[in-house]
Amino acid sequence: MDTSEVKQIIEAGINDSEAIVTADGNKYTAIVVADEFEGKSMLAEQKMVYALMNDYIQSGAIHALTIKAYTKAEWAEKQ
């Protein structure tokens, strides 16, 4: 599974999101920016992304997934 596939799955599953996905072998890091995260805990944000990727994690296509989730305002501050 390549990074563009992971990006597409996340962006299709979370409304109006942008995903920046990198990989080292089958260990992935996803930075996900979406206003849908507004008011949610870090755990809730990660669960939203994991729910989209769980089948790929279970199958072994993705060995590990690190998620960094931000609202658009949080991401703009970080830049």
C-alpha positions in Angstrom: 0.0 0.0 0.0 1.5 3.3 -0.9 1.1 6.7 0.7 -1.2 8.1 -2.0 -3.7 5.3 -1.3 -3.6 6.0 2.5 -4.1 9.7 1.7 -7.1 9.0 -0.5 -8.8 6.8 2.1 -8.4 9.3 4.8 -9.5 12.3 2.7 -12.5 10.4 1.4 -13.6 9.3 5.0 -13.2 12.6 6.8 -15.1 15.5 5.4 -13.1 18.4 3.9 -9.8 17.0 5.2 -6.2 17.1 4.0 -3.8 14.3 4.7 -0.1 14.3 4.5 1.2 10.7 4.6 4.7 9.5 4.8 6.0 5.9 5.1 9.1 4.0 6.1 8.4 0.5 4.8 5.0 -0.4 6.1 5.1 2.0 9.0 3.0 5.1 8.2 2.7 8.6 9.6 -0.4 10.6 8.7 -0.9 14.3 9.5 -4.6 14.9 9.1 -6.0 18.4 9.0 -9.8 18.8 9.3 -12.2 21.1 11.1 -14.2 17.9 11.9 -11.7 17.5 14.8 -12.9 20.7 16.5 -13.7 20.1 20.1 -12.7 16.4 20.0 -10.1 14.8 22.3 -6.8 13.5 20.8 -8.1 10.0 21.4 -11.4 10.7 19.5 -9.5 12.2 16.6 -7.2 9.2 16.3 -10.2 6.8 16.5 -11.8 8.6 13.6 -8.7 7.9 11.4 -8.0 4.4 12.8 -11.6 3.5 11.9 -10.9 4.2 8.2 -7.6 2.3 8.2 -8.4 -0.6 10.5 -9.0 -3.2 7.7 -5.5 -2.4 6.3 -3.9 -2.6 9.8 -5.7 -6.0 10.5 -4.6 -7.4 7.1 -0.9 -6.4 7.7 -0.8 -4.0 4.8 0.0 -1.3 7.3 2.1 -2.4 10.2 2.0 0.8 12.2 0.2 4.1 11.8 1.1 7.3 13.7 -1.6 9.9 13.5 -1.2 13.6 14.1 -4.5 15.4 13.9 -5.1 19.1 13.8 -8.0 21.5 13.0 -7.2 23.9 10.2 -6.6 26.7 12.8 -4.2 24.5 14.8 -2.4 23.5 11.6 -2.1 27.2 10.5 -0.6 28.1 13.9 1.9 25.2 13.6 3.1 26.4 10.2 
